């Protein structure tokens, strides 16, 4: 066999292996595409619940709507309070905390919100719950001092009511930052 014949034979072998690799690559690409196309998550429940959660949080914004807040809160709610050391609270405490914020602050707004679907902790698939990050701004009615505090909230909703929720922000720091100055208290 001549050198050229050996070279042609080697090139034919290499070409055949490349054709086989292309086939495998095309099959892998097709399978990846099919798998990713089948994993479309139905976000309709999240979208529906997001509107409910938006309405719920909007009840805190000026002008606040305590009655709407109350009607949207399920009587068996489990709520993670933002207050230091408080933990999980029930219906009466949720109403008390809501009334505190609505009665003691004005010009309240929730800005720069980023709404996200909640996920099942085991499957990591969207479960219809709602999460939101944003910034609360407002003014203390007592001192006239303004506040701005970043927060995270989650909501589990059933039949249009909030059955589980949590607030994560520096509530104690916010309240302390808008207190009357010691000079103002003395006068």
C-alpha positions as CSV (number, residue, x, y, z in Angstrom):
1,X,0.0,0.0,0.0
2,X,1.3,3.4,-0.9
3,X,1.5,6.3,1.4
4,X,-1.3,8.1,-0.5
5,X,-3.6,5.1,-0.2
6,X,-2.9,4.9,3.6
7,X,-3.6,8.6,3.9
8,X,-6.9,8.2,2.0
9,X,-7.9,5.2,4.2
10,X,-7.1,7.2,7.4
11,X,-9.2,10.2,6.1
12,X,-12.1,7.9,5.3
13,X,-12.0,6.4,8.8
14,X,-11.8,9.9,10.4
15,X,-14.7,11.1,8.2
16,X,-16.8,8.1,9.2
17,X,-16.2,8.9,12.9
18,X,-17.1,12.5,12.4
19,X,-20.4,11.5,10.7
20,X,-21.1,9.2,13.7
21,X,-20.3,12.1,16.1
22,X,-22.6,14.4,14.2
23,X,-25.4,11.9,14.5
24,X,-24.9,11.6,18.3
25,X,-24.7,15.4,18.6
26,X,-28.0,15.8,16.6
27,X,-29.7,13.2,18.8
28,X,-28.5,14.9,22.0
29,X,-29.6,18.3,20.8
30,X,-33.0,16.9,19.8
31,X,-33.5,15.2,23.2
32,X,-32.5,18.4,25.0
33,X,-35.0,20.4,23.0
34,X,-37.8,18.0,23.6
35,X,-37.1,17.8,27.4
36,X,-37.0,21.6,27.7
37,X,-40.2,22.0,25.7
38,X,-42.0,19.6,28.0
39,X,-41.1,21.5,31.1
40,X,-43.3,24.5,30.5
41,X,-44.7,25.5,33.9
42,X,-48.3,26.7,34.2
43,X,-48.0,30.1,35.7
44,X,-51.8,30.9,35.7
45,X,-52.2,30.2,39.4
46,X,-49.2,32.4,40.2
47,X,-50.5,35.2,38.1
48,X,-54.0,35.0,39.7
49,X,-52.5,34.9,43.2
50,X,-50.0,37.7,42.4
51,X,-53.0,40.1,41.7
52,X,-54.5,39.1,45.1
53,X,-51.1,39.7,46.9
54,X,-50.7,43.0,45.1
55,X,-54.2,44.1,46.3
56,X,-53.3,42.9,49.9
57,X,-50.1,44.9,50.0
58,X,-51.8,47.9,48.4
59,X,-54.2,48.0,51.4
60,X,-51.1,49.3,53.4
61,X,-50.4,52.1,50.9
62,X,-51.9,55.6,51.3
63,X,-54.8,55.8,51.6
64,X,-54.7,52.6,53.6
65,X,-57.7,50.2,53.6
66,X,-57.9,48.3,56.9
67,X,-61.2,46.7,56.1
68,X,-60.0,45.3,52.8
69,X,-56.9,44.0,54.6
70,X,-59.0,42.4,57.2
71,X,-61.4,40.7,54.7
72,X,-58.4,39.3,52.7
73,X,-56.8,37.8,55.8
74,X,-57.8,34.2,56.5
75,X,-58.9,33.6,60.1
76,X,-56.4,30.7,60.4
77,X,-53.5,32.6,59.0
78,X,-49.9,31.7,60.0
79,X,-47.8,34.8,59.6
80,X,-44.0,35.4,60.2
81,X,-43.9,38.7,61.9
82,X,-41.1,41.2,61.1
83,X,-41.0,42.3,64.7
84,X,-37.9,41.2,66.6
85,X,-38.4,38.0,68.6
86,X,-42.1,37.6,67.8
87,X,-42.0,34.7,65.3
88,X,-45.2,33.1,63.9
89,X,-48.4,34.8,64.8
90,X,-52.1,34.2,64.1
91,X,-55.1,36.3,62.9
92,X,-55.5,38.7,65.9
93,X,-51.8,39.6,65.9
94,X,-51.8,40.1,62.1
95,X,-54.7,42.5,62.4
96,X,-53.0,44.3,65.3
97,X,-49.8,44.7,63.3
98,X,-51.6,45.8,60.2
99,X,-53.6,48.4,62.2
100,X,-50.4,49.6,63.8
101,X,-48.8,50.3,60.4
102,X,-51.9,51.8,58.8
103,X,-52.7,54.0,61.8
104,X,-49.2,55.4,62.5
105,X,-47.8,56.1,59.0
106,X,-48.9,58.2,56.0
107,X,-47.8,58.7,52.4
108,X,-46.9,55.0,52.4
109,X,-45.9,53.4,49.1
110,X,-44.3,50.1,48.1
111,X,-41.8,50.8,45.3
112,X,-39.4,48.9,43.0
113,X,-41.3,45.7,43.5
114,X,-40.1,42.5,42.0
115,X,-42.8,39.8,42.0
116,X,-41.7,36.1,41.8
117,X,-43.4,32.8,41.9
118,X,-43.0,30.7,45.0
119,X,-41.8,27.1,44.7
120,X,-42.5,23.8,46.4
121,X,-39.5,23.2,48.7
122,X,-39.2,19.5,47.6
123,X,-39.8,19.7,43.8
124,X,-38.7,23.3,43.3
125,X,-41.6,23.7,40.9
126,X,-43.9,26.8,41.0
127,X,-46.7,26.1,43.5
128,X,-48.9,29.2,43.1
129,X,-47.5,31.1,46.1
130,X,-46.1,34.6,45.6
131,X,-42.9,36.3,46.7
132,X,-42.0,40.0,46.4
133,X,-39.1,42.2,47.1
134,X,-39.5,46.0,47.3
135,X,-39.0,49.2,49.2
136,X,-41.5,50.6,51.7
137,X,-41.5,54.4,52.0
138,X,-43.6,56.7,54.2
139,X,-43.8,59.2,57.0
140,X,-44.4,58.8,60.7
141,X,-47.6,60.6,61.8
142,X,-46.1,61.3,65.2
143,X,-42.7,62.7,64.3
144,X,-43.1,63.7,60.6
145,X,-39.9,61.7,59.9
146,X,-39.7,59.7,56.7
147,X,-38.6,56.1,56.3
148,X,-37.4,53.9,53.5
149,X,-36.9,50.2,54.2
150,X,-36.3,47.2,51.9
151,X,-38.5,44.2,52.4
152,X,-39.3,40.7,51.3
153,X,-42.8,39.2,51.7
154,X,-44.3,35.8,50.8
155,X,-47.9,34.8,50.5
156,X,-49.8,31.5,50.2
157,X,-53.3,32.1,49.0
158,X,-56.4,29.9,49.1
159,X,-59.8,30.9,47.8
160,X,-58.8,34.5,47.5
161,X,-57.5,34.8,51.1
162,X,-54.0,35.0,52.6
163,X,-53.6,31.8,54.6
164,X,-49.8,32.0,55.1
165,X,-47.5,35.0,54.9
166,X,-44.2,36.4,56.1
167,X,-42.6,39.8,56.3
168,X,-38.8,40.2,56.4
169,X,-37.5,43.7,56.9
170,X,-36.0,45.7,59.8
171,X,-39.3,46.7,61.4
172,X,-37.7,47.6,64.7
173,X,-35.1,49.7,63.1
174,X,-37.7,51.4,60.9
175,X,-39.9,52.3,64.0
176,X,-36.9,53.5,66.0
177,X,-35.6,55.7,63.1
178,X,-38.9,57.7,63.0
179,X,-39.3,58.1,66.7
180,X,-39.6,61.6,68.2
181,X,-36.2,63.0,69.2
182,X,-35.7,63.2,72.9
183,X,-35.9,67.1,72.7
184,X,-39.2,66.8,70.9
185,X,-40.5,64.4,73.6
186,X,-39.7,66.8,76.5
187,X,-41.4,69.8,74.9
